Amino acid sequence: MLLVFVLSSDTAIKEVMVEGVSSIDRGRKDIARDQAIKDALRKAVEQAVGTFISSETVVENYEVLSDRIYSKPRGTLRNIKF
């Protein structure tokens, strides 16, 4: 678990608790730890500020040819301290 304080666009500080996850590839726990922290920080911004979501679906002859969903956190983190 990671406790994060996020400054939102309305200059209010929000406290969120998140959990990041990652898989361990070839026994590299150090890389997995860094990826889990990155995942947790992304989730913190999404939870505190929000997420921009866009989608595109291409249909031809009643058949879905492609379906894409794009999501991006609406904020950034600065001055991260552990």
PyMOL Python script that loads the backbone (N, CA, C, O; Angstrom):
from pymol import cmd

cmd.read_pdbstr("""\
ATOM      1  N   MET A   1       0.849  -1.183   0.000  1.00  0.00           N
ATOM      2  CA  MET A   1       0.000   0.000   0.000  1.00  0.00           C
ATOM      3  C   MET A   1       0.887   1.235   0.000  1.00  0.00           C
ATOM      4  O   MET A   1       1.971   1.253   0.583  1.00  0.00           O
ATOM      5  N   LEU A   2       0.399   2.249  -0.661  1.00  0.00           N
ATOM      6  CA  LEU A   2       1.137   3.492  -0.788  1.00  0.00           C
ATOM      7  C   LEU A   2       0.186   4.631  -0.473  1.00  0.00           C
ATOM      8  O   LEU A   2      -0.891   4.710  -1.065  1.00  0.00           O
ATOM      9  N   LEU A   3       0.554   5.508   0.438  1.00  0.00           N
ATOM     10  CA  LEU A   3      -0.236   6.681   0.782  1.00  0.00           C
ATOM     11  C   LEU A   3       0.328   7.851  -0.004  1.00  0.00           C
ATOM     12  O   LEU A   3       1.516   8.157   0.095  1.00  0.00           O
ATOM     13  N   VAL A   4      -0.522   8.504  -0.785  1.00  0.00           N
ATOM     14  CA  VAL A   4      -0.081   9.573  -1.671  1.00  0.00           C
ATOM     15  C   VAL A   4      -0.940  10.802  -1.428  1.00  0.00           C
ATOM     16  O   VAL A   4      -2.153  10.694  -1.248  1.00  0.00           O
ATOM     17  N   PHE A   5      -0.314  11.963  -1.422  1.00  0.00           N
ATOM     18  CA  PHE A   5      -1.029  13.226  -1.361  1.00  0.00           C
ATOM     19  C   PHE A   5      -0.939  13.859  -2.737  1.00  0.00           C
ATOM     20  O   PHE A   5       0.157  14.078  -3.253  1.00  0.00           O
ATOM     21  N   VAL A   6      -2.091  14.155  -3.335  1.00  0.00           N
ATOM     22  CA  VAL A   6      -2.137  14.674  -4.690  1.00  0.00           C
ATOM     23  C   VAL A   6      -2.734  16.067  -4.657  1.00  0.00           C
ATOM     24  O   VAL A   6      -3.764  16.294  -4.022  1.00  0.00           O
ATOM     25  N   LEU A   7      -2.082  17.007  -5.345  1.00  0.00           N
ATOM     26  CA  LEU A   7      -2.586  18.374  -5.474  1.00  0.00           C
ATOM     27  C   LEU A   7      -3.425  18.427  -6.733  1.00  0.00           C
ATOM     28  O   LEU A   7      -2.903  18.253  -7.834  1.00  0.00           O
ATOM     29  N   SER A   8      -4.718  18.664  -6.587  1.00  0.00           N
ATOM     30  CA  SER A   8      -5.605  18.672  -7.748  1.00  0.00           C
ATOM     31  C   SER A   8      -5.620  20.057  -8.384  1.00  0.00           C
ATOM     32  O   SER A   8      -5.001  20.991  -7.874  1.00  0.00           O
ATOM     33  N   SER A   9      -6.328  20.181  -9.493  1.00  0.00           N
ATOM     34  CA  SER A   9      -6.349  21.431 -10.241  1.00  0.00           C
ATOM     35  C   SER A   9      -6.968  22.584  -9.462  1.00  0.00           C
ATOM     36  O   SER A   9      -6.674  23.747  -9.741  1.00  0.00           O
ATOM     37  N   ASP A  10      -7.811  22.280  -8.502  1.00  0.00           N
ATOM     38  CA  ASP A  10      -8.415  23.342  -7.687  1.00  0.00           C
ATOM     39  C   ASP A  10      -7.572  23.654  -6.445  1.00  0.00           C
ATOM     40  O   ASP A  10      -8.081  24.218  -5.476  1.00  0.00           O
ATOM     41  N   THR A  11      -6.302  23.292  -6.471  1.00  0.00           N
ATOM     42  CA  THR A  11      -5.288  23.507  -5.427  1.00  0.00           C
ATOM     43  C   THR A  11      -5.648  22.863  -4.087  1.00  0.00           C
ATOM     44  O   THR A  11      -5.115  23.254  -3.048  1.00  0.00           O
ATOM     45  N   ALA A  12      -6.525  21.905  -4.106  1.00  0.00           N
ATOM     46  CA  ALA A  12      -6.845  21.159  -2.891  1.00  0.00           C
ATOM     47  C   ALA A  12      -5.958  19.917  -2.831  1.00  0.00           C
ATOM     48  O   ALA A  12      -5.747  19.247  -3.842  1.00  0.00           O
ATOM     49  N   ILE A  13      -5.451  19.623  -1.662  1.00  0.00           N
ATOM     50  CA  ILE A  13      -4.628  18.426  -1.490  1.00  0.00           C
ATOM     51  C   ILE A  13      -5.538  17.277  -1.090  1.00  0.00           C
ATOM     52  O   ILE A  13      -6.294  17.366  -0.122  1.00  0.00           O
ATOM     53  N   LYS A  14      -5.448  16.194  -1.858  1.00  0.00           N
ATOM     54  CA  LYS A  14      -6.270  15.019  -1.593  1.00  0.00           C
ATOM     55  C   LYS A  14      -5.374  13.873  -1.169  1.00  0.00           C
ATOM     56  O   LYS A  14      -4.313  13.647  -1.752  1.00  0.00           O
ATOM     57  N   GLU A  15      -5.804  13.161  -0.161  1.00  0.00           N
ATOM     58  CA  GLU A  15      -5.068  12.001   0.342  1.00  0.00           C
ATOM     59  C   GLU A  15      -5.723  10.742  -0.198  1.00  0.00           C
ATOM     60  O   GLU A  15      -6.921  10.524  -0.014  1.00  0.00           O
ATOM     61  N   VAL A  16      -4.936   9.925  -0.860  1.00  0.00           N
ATOM     62  CA  VAL A  16      -5.459   8.678  -1.414  1.00  0.00           C
ATOM     63  C   VAL A  16      -4.541   7.530  -1.023  1.00  0.00           C
ATOM     64  O   VAL A  16      -3.334   7.717  -0.865  1.00  0.00           O
ATOM     65  N   MET A  17      -5.111   6.352  -0.869  1.00  0.00           N
ATOM     66  CA  MET A  17      -4.325   5.159  -0.594  1.00  0.00           C
ATOM     67  C   MET A  17      -4.530   4.206  -1.758  1.00  0.00           C
ATOM     68  O   MET A  17      -5.660   3.852  -2.094  1.00  0.00           O
ATOM     69  N   VAL A  18      -3.432   3.796  -2.369  1.00  0.00           N
ATOM     70  CA  VAL A  18      -3.503   2.955  -3.559  1.00  0.00           C
ATOM     71  C   VAL A  18      -2.532   1.790  -3.429  1.00  0.00           C
ATOM     72  O   VAL A  18      -1.648   1.779  -2.573  1.00  0.00           O
ATOM     73  N   GLU A  19      -2.727   0.810  -4.305  1.00  0.00           N
ATOM     74  CA  GLU A  19      -1.843  -0.343  -4.350  1.00  0.00           C
ATOM     75  C   GLU A  19      -1.445  -0.572  -5.801  1.00  0.00           C
ATOM     76  O   GLU A  19      -2.305  -0.674  -6.675  1.00  0.00           O
ATOM     77  N   GLY A  20      -0.157  -0.653  -6.055  1.00  0.00           N
ATOM     78  CA  GLY A  20       0.333  -0.926  -7.396  1.00  0.00           C
ATOM     79  C   GLY A  20       0.749  -2.374  -7.525  1.00  0.00           C
ATOM     80  O   GLY A  20       1.180  -2.999  -6.556  1.00  0.00           O
ATOM     81  N   VAL A  21       0.618  -2.898  -8.721  1.00  0.00           N
ATOM     82  CA  VAL A  21       0.987  -4.291  -8.968  1.00  0.00           C
ATOM     83  C   VAL A  21       1.888  -4.395 -10.187  1.00  0.00           C
ATOM     84  O   VAL A  21       1.865  -3.547 -11.078  1.00  0.00           O
ATOM     85  N   SER A  22       2.681  -5.455 -10.202  1.00  0.00           N
ATOM     86  CA  SER A  22       3.556  -5.746 -11.329  1.00  0.00           C
ATOM     87  C   SER A  22       3.944  -7.213 -11.256  1.00  0.00           C
ATOM     88  O   SER A  22       3.916  -7.821 -10.185  1.00  0.00           O
ATOM     89  N   SER A  23       4.300  -7.768 -12.384  1.00  0.00           N
ATOM     90  CA  SER A  23       4.768  -9.152 -12.384  1.00  0.00           C
ATOM     91  C   SER A  23       6.296  -9.162 -12.286  1.00  0.00           C
ATOM     92  O   SER A  23       6.965  -8.216 -12.702  1.00  0.00           O
ATOM     93  N   ILE A  24       6.825 -10.232 -11.737  1.00  0.00           N
ATOM     94  CA  ILE A  24       8.276 -10.379 -11.628  1.00  0.00           C
ATOM     95  C   ILE A  24       8.749 -11.167 -12.837  1.00  0.00           C
ATOM     96  O   ILE A  24       8.398 -12.334 -13.005  1.00  0.00           O
ATOM     97  N   ASP A  25       9.545 -10.526 -13.674  1.00  0.00           N
ATOM     98  CA  ASP A  25      10.036 -11.142 -14.897  1.00  0.00           C
ATOM     99  C   ASP A  25      11.481 -11.585 -14.696  1.00  0.00           C
ATOM    100  O   ASP A  25      12.355 -10.763 -14.420  1.00  0.00           O
ATOM    101  N   ARG A  26      11.724 -12.868 -14.833  1.00  0.00           N
ATOM    102  CA  ARG A  26      13.066 -13.458 -14.716  1.00  0.00           C
ATOM    103  C   ARG A  26      13.730 -13.154 -13.369  1.00  0.00           C
ATOM    104  O   ARG A  26      14.945 -12.972 -13.292  1.00  0.00           O
ATOM    105  N   GLY A  27      12.927 -13.102 -12.326  1.00  0.00           N
ATOM    106  CA  GLY A  27      13.479 -12.898 -10.997  1.00  0.00           C
ATOM    107  C   GLY A  27      13.946 -11.485 -10.697  1.00  0.00           C
ATOM    108  O   GLY A  27      14.601 -11.265  -9.678  1.00  0.00           O
ATOM    109  N   ARG A  28      13.629 -10.517 -11.558  1.00  0.00           N
ATOM    110  CA  ARG A  28      14.073  -9.128 -11.363  1.00  0.00           C
ATOM    111  C   ARG A  28      13.103  -8.382 -10.456  1.00  0.00           C
ATOM    112  O   ARG A  28      12.231  -7.652 -10.927  1.00  0.00           O
ATOM    113  N   LYS A  29      13.264  -8.575  -9.154  1.00  0.00           N
ATOM    114  CA  LYS A  29      12.375  -7.948  -8.181  1.00  0.00           C
ATOM    115  C   LYS A  29      12.533  -6.437  -8.158  1.00  0.00           C
ATOM    116  O   LYS A  29      11.568  -5.727  -7.873  1.00  0.00           O
ATOM    117  N   ASP A  30      13.731  -5.920  -8.452  1.00  0.00           N
ATOM    118  CA  ASP A  30      13.959  -4.478  -8.438  1.00  0.00           C
ATOM    119  C   ASP A  30      13.151  -3.777  -9.532  1.00  0.00           C
ATOM    120  O   ASP A  30      12.582  -2.710  -9.299  1.00  0.00           O
ATOM    121  N   ILE A  31      13.100  -4.370 -10.709  1.00  0.00           N
ATOM    122  CA  ILE A  31      12.322  -3.788 -11.801  1.00  0.00           C
ATOM    123  C   ILE A  31      10.834  -3.900 -11.496  1.00  0.00           C
ATOM    124  O   ILE A  31      10.080  -2.960 -11.749  1.00  0.00           O
ATOM    125  N   ALA A  32      10.405  -5.029 -10.960  1.00  0.00           N
ATOM    126  CA  ALA A  32       8.998  -5.224 -10.610  1.00  0.00           C
ATOM    127  C   ALA A  32       8.560  -4.218  -9.553  1.00  0.00           C
ATOM    128  O   ALA A  32       7.447  -3.697  -9.618  1.00  0.00           O
ATOM    129  N   ARG A  33       9.424  -3.943  -8.582  1.00  0.00           N
ATOM    130  CA  ARG A  33       9.104  -2.962  -7.538  1.00  0.00           C
ATOM    131  C   ARG A  33       8.909  -1.581  -8.146  1.00  0.00           C
ATOM    132  O   ARG A  33       7.947  -0.889  -7.814  1.00  0.00           O
ATOM    133  N   ASP A  34       9.813  -1.173  -9.034  1.00  0.00           N
ATOM    134  CA  ASP A  34       9.704   0.134  -9.678  1.00  0.00           C
ATOM    135  C   ASP A  34       8.426   0.237 -10.501  1.00  0.00           C
ATOM    136  O   ASP A  34       7.767   1.277 -10.491  1.00  0.00           O
ATOM    137  N   GLN A  35       8.067  -0.832 -11.215  1.00  0.00           N
ATOM    138  CA  GLN A  35       6.855  -0.816 -12.027  1.00  0.00           C
ATOM    139  C   GLN A  35       5.606  -0.787 -11.153  1.00  0.00           C
ATOM    140  O   GLN A  35       4.613  -0.159 -11.519  1.00  0.00           O
ATOM    141  N   ALA A  36       5.642  -1.456 -10.002  1.00  0.00           N
ATOM    142  CA  ALA A  36       4.501  -1.428  -9.081  1.00  0.00           C
ATOM    143  C   ALA A  36       4.318  -0.036  -8.490  1.00  0.00           C
ATOM    144  O   ALA A  36       3.188   0.424  -8.324  1.00  0.00           O
ATOM    145  N   ILE A  37       5.415   0.634  -8.172  1.00  0.00           N
ATOM    146  CA  ILE A  37       5.325   2.008  -7.661  1.00  0.00           C
ATOM    147  C   ILE A  37       4.764   2.938  -8.740  1.00  0.00           C
ATOM    148  O   ILE A  37       3.918   3.786  -8.455  1.00  0.00           O
ATOM    149  N   LYS A  38       5.230   2.778  -9.961  1.00  0.00           N
ATOM    150  CA  LYS A  38       4.721   3.590 -11.078  1.00  0.00           C
ATOM    151  C   LYS A  38       3.221   3.355 -11.263  1.00  0.00           C
ATOM    152  O   LYS A  38       2.470   4.303 -11.492  1.00  0.00           O
ATOM    153  N   ASP A  39       2.786   2.104 -11.166  1.00  0.00           N
ATOM    154  CA  ASP A  39       1.379   1.768 -11.285  1.00  0.00           C
ATOM    155  C   ASP A  39       0.569   2.415 -10.162  1.00  0.00           C
ATOM    156  O   ASP A  39      -0.515   2.943 -10.408  1.00  0.00           O
ATOM    157  N   ALA A  40       1.081   2.378  -8.946  1.00  0.00           N
ATOM    158  CA  ALA A  40       0.389   2.973  -7.801  1.00  0.00           C
ATOM    159  C   ALA A  40       0.273   4.487  -7.950  1.00  0.00           C
ATOM    160  O   ALA A  40      -0.772   5.059  -7.639  1.00  0.00           O
ATOM    161  N   LEU A  41       1.323   5.137  -8.417  1.00  0.00           N
ATOM    162  CA  LEU A  41       1.275   6.592  -8.593  1.00  0.00           C
ATOM    163  C   LEU A  41       0.272   6.978  -9.677  1.00  0.00           C
ATOM    164  O   LEU A  41      -0.439   7.973  -9.533  1.00  0.00           O
ATOM    165  N   ARG A  42       0.207   6.206 -10.756  1.00  0.00           N
ATOM    166  CA  ARG A  42      -0.784   6.465 -11.806  1.00  0.00           C
ATOM    167  C   ARG A  42      -2.199   6.322 -11.242  1.00  0.00           C
ATOM    168  O   ARG A  42      -3.072   7.141 -11.530  1.00  0.00           O
ATOM    169  N   LYS A  43      -2.420   5.283 -10.442  1.00  0.00           N
ATOM    170  CA  LYS A  43      -3.733   5.064  -9.842  1.00  0.00           C
ATOM    171  C   LYS A  43      -4.090   6.193  -8.884  1.00  0.00           C
ATOM    172  O   LYS A  43      -5.257   6.570  -8.775  1.00  0.00           O
ATOM    173  N   ALA A  44      -3.086   6.735  -8.186  1.00  0.00           N
ATOM    174  CA  ALA A  44      -3.340   7.832  -7.253  1.00  0.00           C
ATOM    175  C   ALA A  44      -3.840   9.064  -7.994  1.00  0.00           C
ATOM    176  O   ALA A  44      -4.791   9.712  -7.559  1.00  0.00           O
ATOM    177  N   VAL A  45      -3.199   9.385  -9.111  1.00  0.00           N
ATOM    178  CA  VAL A  45      -3.639  10.552  -9.894  1.00  0.00           C
ATOM    179  C   VAL A  45      -5.036  10.304 -10.447  1.00  0.00           C
ATOM    180  O   VAL A  45      -5.881  11.198 -10.410  1.00  0.00           O
ATOM    181  N   GLU A  46      -5.291   9.104 -10.956  1.00  0.00           N
ATOM    182  CA  GLU A  46      -6.615   8.793 -11.486  1.00  0.00           C
ATOM    183  C   GLU A  46      -7.689   8.924 -10.418  1.00  0.00           C
ATOM    184  O   GLU A  46      -8.775   9.441 -10.682  1.00  0.00           O
ATOM    185  N   GLN A  47      -7.385   8.458  -9.216  1.00  0.00           N
ATOM    186  CA  GLN A  47      -8.363   8.490  -8.139  1.00  0.00           C
ATOM    187  C   GLN A  47      -8.592   9.910  -7.632  1.00  0.00           C
ATOM    188  O   GLN A  47      -9.727  10.276  -7.327  1.00  0.00           O
ATOM    189  N   ALA A  48      -7.554  10.702  -7.539  1.00  0.00           N
ATOM    190  CA  ALA A  48      -7.675  12.038  -6.962  1.00  0.00           C
ATOM    191  C   ALA A  48      -8.164  13.079  -7.965  1.00  0.00           C
ATOM    192  O   ALA A  48      -8.938  13.965  -7.603  1.00  0.00           O
ATOM    193  N   VAL A  49      -7.726  12.985  -9.209  1.00  0.00           N
ATOM    194  CA  VAL A  49      -8.015  14.039 -10.183  1.00  0.00           C
ATOM    195  C   VAL A  49      -8.988  13.574 -11.257  1.00  0.00           C
ATOM    196  O   VAL A  49      -9.894  14.318 -11.633  1.00  0.00           O
ATOM    197  N   GLY A  50      -8.814  12.364 -11.750  1.00  0.00           N
ATOM    198  CA  GLY A  50      -9.695  11.851 -12.793  1.00  0.00           C
ATOM    199  C   GLY A  50      -8.909  11.317 -13.969  1.00  0.00           C
ATOM    200  O   GLY A  50      -7.679  11.364 -13.993  1.00  0.00           O
ATOM    201  N   THR A  51      -9.645  10.806 -14.948  1.00  0.00           N
ATOM    202  CA  THR A  51      -9.036  10.178 -16.110  1.00  0.00           C
ATOM    203  C   THR A  51      -9.744  10.657 -17.371  1.00  0.00           C
ATOM    204  O   THR A  51     -10.969  10.778 -17.396  1.00  0.00           O
ATOM    205  N   PHE A  52      -8.967  10.929 -18.416  1.00  0.00           N
ATOM    206  CA  PHE A  52      -9.513  11.242 -19.733  1.00  0.00           C
ATOM    207  C   PHE A  52      -9.654   9.918 -20.485  1.00  0.00           C
ATOM    208  O   PHE A  52      -8.693   9.155 -20.588  1.00  0.00           O
ATOM    209  N   ILE A  53     -10.844   9.647 -21.005  1.00  0.00           N
ATOM    210  CA  ILE A  53     -11.075   8.400 -21.737  1.00  0.00           C
ATOM    211  C   ILE A  53     -11.641   8.724 -23.110  1.00  0.00           C
ATOM    212  O   ILE A  53     -12.573   9.516 -23.250  1.00  0.00           O
ATOM    213  N   SER A  54     -11.056   8.094 -24.116  1.00  0.00           N
ATOM    214  CA  SER A  54     -11.507   8.248 -25.496  1.00  0.00           C
ATOM    215  C   SER A  54     -11.615   6.861 -26.106  1.00  0.00           C
ATOM    216  O   SER A  54     -10.821   5.973 -25.798  1.00  0.00           O
ATOM    217  N   SER A  55     -12.603   6.682 -26.974  1.00  0.00           N
ATOM    218  CA  SER A  55     -12.757   5.366 -27.603  1.00  0.00           C
ATOM    219  C   SER A  55     -13.071   5.527 -29.085  1.00  0.00           C
ATOM    220  O   SER A  55     -13.608   6.544 -29.525  1.00  0.00           O
ATOM    221  N   GLU A  56     -12.721   4.497 -29.833  1.00  0.00           N
ATOM    222  CA  GLU A  56     -12.983   4.473 -31.264  1.00  0.00           C
ATOM    223  C   GLU A  56     -13.352   3.050 -31.660  1.00  0.00           C
ATOM    224  O   GLU A  56     -12.622   2.104 -31.363  1.00  0.00           O
ATOM    225  N   THR A  57     -14.480   2.907 -32.328  1.00  0.00           N
ATOM    226  CA  THR A  57     -14.918   1.597 -32.803  1.00  0.00           C
ATOM    227  C   THR A  57     -15.184   1.688 -34.299  1.00  0.00           C
ATOM    228  O   THR A  57     -15.894   2.582 -34.760  1.00  0.00           O
ATOM    229  N   VAL A  58     -14.610   0.761 -35.048  1.00  0.00           N
ATOM    230  CA  VAL A  58     -14.817   0.697 -36.493  1.00  0.00           C
ATOM    231  C   VAL A  58     -15.666  -0.534 -36.792  1.00  0.00           C
ATOM    232  O   VAL A  58     -15.308  -1.658 -36.439  1.00  0.00           O
ATOM    233  N   VAL A  59     -16.808  -0.295 -37.455  1.00  0.00           N
ATOM    234  CA  VAL A  59     -17.743  -1.367 -37.783  1.00  0.00           C
ATOM    235  C   VAL A  59     -17.985  -1.371 -39.288  1.00  0.00           C
ATOM    236  O   VAL A  59     -18.173  -0.324 -39.908  1.00  0.00           O
ATOM    237  N   GLU A  60     -17.977  -2.557 -39.853  1.00  0.00           N
ATOM    238  CA  GLU A  60     -18.279  -2.702 -41.273  1.00  0.00           C
ATOM    239  C   GLU A  60     -19.140  -3.944 -41.457  1.00  0.00           C
ATOM    240  O   GLU A  60     -18.789  -5.026 -40.986  1.00  0.00           O
ATOM    241  N   ASN A  61     -20.264  -3.786 -42.140  1.00  0.00           N
ATOM    242  CA  ASN A  61     -21.199  -4.895 -42.361  1.00  0.00           C
ATOM    243  C   ASN A  61     -21.590  -5.579 -41.048  1.00  0.00           C
ATOM    244  O   ASN A  61     -21.619  -6.807 -40.966  1.00  0.00           O
ATOM    245  N   TYR A  62     -21.886  -4.789 -40.041  1.00  0.00           N
ATOM    246  CA  TYR A  62     -22.309  -5.270 -38.721  1.00  0.00           C
ATOM    247  C   TYR A  62     -21.239  -6.097 -38.004  1.00  0.00           C
ATOM    248  O   TYR A  62     -21.554  -6.872 -37.101  1.00  0.00           O
ATOM    249  N   GLU A  63     -19.993  -5.935 -38.400  1.00  0.00           N
ATOM    250  CA  GLU A  63     -18.890  -6.650 -37.766  1.00  0.00           C
ATOM    251  C   GLU A  63     -17.876  -5.636 -37.234  1.00  0.00           C
ATOM    252  O   GLU A  63     -17.473  -4.715 -37.945  1.00  0.00           O
ATOM    253  N   VAL A  64     -17.476  -5.814 -35.995  1.00  0.00           N
ATOM    254  CA  VAL A  64     -16.495  -4.915 -35.387  1.00  0.00           C
ATOM    255  C   VAL A  64     -15.113  -5.247 -35.939  1.00  0.00           C
ATOM    256  O   VAL A  64     -14.609  -6.356 -35.761  1.00  0.00           O
ATOM    257  N   LEU A  65     -14.506  -4.265 -36.615  1.00  0.00           N
ATOM    258  CA  LEU A  65     -13.163  -4.466 -37.164  1.00  0.00           C
ATOM    259  C   LEU A  65     -12.084  -4.091 -36.156  1.00  0.00           C
ATOM    260  O   LEU A  65     -11.045  -4.745 -36.067  1.00  0.00           O
ATOM    261  N   SER A  66     -12.341  -3.044 -35.409  1.00  0.00           N
ATOM    262  CA  SER A  66     -11.398  -2.654 -34.350  1.00  0.00           C
ATOM    263  C   SER A  66     -12.148  -1.896 -33.274  1.00  0.00           C
ATOM    264  O   SER A  66     -13.147  -1.227 -33.540  1.00  0.00           O
ATOM    265  N   ASP A  67     -11.650  -2.011 -32.065  1.00  0.00           N
ATOM    266  CA  ASP A  67     -12.243  -1.347 -30.912  1.00  0.00           C
ATOM    267  C   ASP A  67     -11.102  -0.896 -30.013  1.00  0.00           C
ATOM    268  O   ASP A  67     -10.445  -1.721 -29.378  1.00  0.00           O
ATOM    269  N   ARG A  68     -10.868   0.395 -29.956  1.00  0.00           N
ATOM    270  CA  ARG A  68      -9.749   0.931 -29.175  1.00  0.00           C
ATOM    271  C   ARG A  68     -10.259   1.839 -28.071  1.00  0.00           C
ATOM    272  O   ARG A  68     -11.144   2.668 -28.285  1.00  0.00           O
ATOM    273  N   ILE A  69      -9.693   1.671 -26.899  1.00  0.00           N
ATOM    274  CA  ILE A  69     -10.014   2.521 -25.759  1.00  0.00           C
ATOM    275  C   ILE A  69      -8.711   3.098 -25.234  1.00  0.00           C
ATOM    276  O   ILE A  69      -7.766   2.361 -24.954  1.00  0.00           O
ATOM    277  N   TYR A  70      -8.662   4.408 -25.101  1.00  0.00           N
ATOM    278  CA  TYR A  70      -7.472   5.117 -24.643  1.00  0.00           C
ATOM    279  C   TYR A  70      -7.809   5.820 -23.339  1.00  0.00           C
ATOM    280  O   TYR A  70      -8.802   6.543 -23.261  1.00  0.00           O
ATOM    281  N   SER A  71      -6.997   5.614 -22.322  1.00  0.00           N
ATOM    282  CA  SER A  71      -7.211   6.318 -21.055  1.00  0.00           C
ATOM    283  C   SER A  71      -5.902   6.962 -20.615  1.00  0.00           C
ATOM    284  O   SER A  71      -4.822   6.401 -20.803  1.00  0.00           O
ATOM    285  N   LYS A  72      -6.018   8.138 -20.030  1.00  0.00           N
ATOM    286  CA  LYS A  72      -4.848   8.871 -19.562  1.00  0.00           C
ATOM    287  C   LYS A  72      -5.230   9.651 -18.305  1.00  0.00           C
ATOM    288  O   LYS A  72      -6.263  10.321 -18.280  1.00  0.00           O
ATOM    289  N   PRO A  73      -4.401   9.568 -17.259  1.00  0.00           N
ATOM    290  CA  PRO A  73      -4.673  10.365 -16.059  1.00  0.00           C
ATOM    291  C   PRO A  73      -4.679  11.850 -16.400  1.00  0.00           C
ATOM    292  O   PRO A  73      -3.914  12.292 -17.258  1.00  0.00           O
ATOM    293  N   ARG A  74      -5.537  12.627 -15.734  1.00  0.00           N
ATOM    294  CA  ARG A  74      -5.678  14.041 -16.038  1.00  0.00           C
ATOM    295  C   ARG A  74      -4.741  14.929 -15.227  1.00  0.00           C
ATOM    296  O   ARG A  74      -4.931  16.145 -15.217  1.00  0.00           O
ATOM    297  N   GLY A  75      -3.774  14.398 -14.572  1.00  0.00           N
ATOM    298  CA  GLY A  75      -2.853  15.186 -13.769  1.00  0.00           C
ATOM    299  C   GLY A  75      -1.465  14.615 -13.796  1.00  0.00           C
ATOM    300  O   GLY A  75      -1.213  13.588 -14.425  1.00  0.00           O
ATOM    301  N   THR A  76      -0.570  15.278 -13.115  1.00  0.00           N
ATOM    302  CA  THR A  76       0.814  14.822 -12.997  1.00  0.00           C
ATOM    303  C   THR A  76       1.241  14.890 -11.543  1.00  0.00           C
ATOM    304  O   THR A  76       0.629  15.588 -10.734  1.00  0.00           O
ATOM    305  N   LEU A  77       2.285  14.167 -11.224  1.00  0.00           N
ATOM    306  CA  LEU A  77       2.839  14.188  -9.878  1.00  0.00           C
ATOM    307  C   LEU A  77       4.159  14.941  -9.902  1.00  0.00           C
ATOM    308  O   LEU A  77       4.941  14.826 -10.846  1.00  0.00           O
ATOM    309  N   ARG A  78       4.389  15.703  -8.861  1.00  0.00           N
ATOM    310  CA  ARG A  78       5.662  16.418  -8.714  1.00  0.00           C
ATOM    311  C   ARG A  78       6.162  16.223  -7.289  1.00  0.00           C
ATOM    312  O   ARG A  78       5.379  15.992  -6.368  1.00  0.00           O
ATOM    313  N   ASN A  79       7.455  16.318  -7.125  1.00  0.00           N
ATOM    314  CA  ASN A  79       8.078  16.227  -5.800  1.00  0.00           C
ATOM    315  C   ASN A  79       7.653  14.963  -5.049  1.00  0.00           C
ATOM    316  O   ASN A  79       7.108  15.025  -3.947  1.00  0.00           O
ATOM    317  N   ILE A  80       7.912  13.837  -5.668  1.00  0.00           N
ATOM    318  CA  ILE A  80       7.567  12.554  -5.042  1.00  0.00           C
ATOM    319  C   ILE A  80       8.645  12.199  -4.028  1.00  0.00           C
ATOM    320  O   ILE A  80       9.834  12.218  -4.347  1.00  0.00           O
ATOM    321  N   LYS A  81       8.230  11.874  -2.806  1.00  0.00           N
ATOM    322  CA  LYS A  81       9.168  11.508  -1.746  1.00  0.00           C
ATOM    323  C   LYS A  81       8.752  10.165  -1.175  1.00  0.00           C
ATOM    324  O   LYS A  81       7.566   9.896  -0.984  1.00  0.00           O
ATOM    325  N   PHE A  82       9.744   9.324  -0.906  1.00  0.00           N
ATOM    326  CA  PHE A  82       9.470   8.010  -0.313  1.00  0.00           C
ATOM    327  C   PHE A  82      10.056   7.937   1.074  1.00  0.00           C
ATOM    328  O   PHE A  82       9.933   6.911   1.742  1.00  0.00           O
TER     329      PHE A  82
END
""", "prot")
cmd.dss("prot")
cmd.show_as("cartoon", "prot")
cmd.util.cbc("prot")
cmd.orient("prot")
